[in-house]
């Protein structure tokens, strides 16, 4: 996966988000491409998850991670096992772990009311 362009990487992430989260995420994504150079790809993708939190996925060089944005200055970084976008990067595992981490921080009563639990 290291040979992917920024646009290809963003498409892979967006497709995986739609596959794993379905109607639990917004259809509008905020995308900020910081650097498209193949040797230093860097971008962020922001979305609203569960109509409850803003989530940001960031990739810099081969490092990838996600955080919940409580406010502009208060990100809560999610503990995910997939930290590097390399040949063995598993986008599905990344999404499943991210989904689990997000749902842990949302009250069950809210998730049940929306039909997501």
PyMOL commands that set and color helices and strands:
alter all, ss='L'
color gray80, all
select helices_A, chain A and resi 6-24+91-104+108-113
alter helices_A, ss='H'
color red, helices_A
select strands_A, chain A and resi 30-35+42-49+53-60+63-71+74-77
alter strands_A, ss='S'
color yellow, strands_A
deselect
rebuild
show_as cartoon
